[in-house]
Amino acid sequence: MDPMMKMWVSFVGIGLMAIAAVIITLARLKTKGILRGVLSTTAFLLLVIGGLLGLFSIA
């Protein structure tokens, strides 16, 4: 993978992690019940995908 592609992959990973942080913050402050669980699960998945993209861009 060329360096420019690695840069864009890492940017997407960083963006997904930032979105996950915003979602989990909103879920914990503003929601209750099943919606909170759905948002937390979504945030966790985005965090994992963002982390994997970050690792992928290093290799």
Secondary structure by P-SEA (a helix, b strand, c coil): ccaaaaaaaaaaaaaaaaaaaaaaaaaacccccaaaaaaaaaaaaaaaaaaaaaaaaac
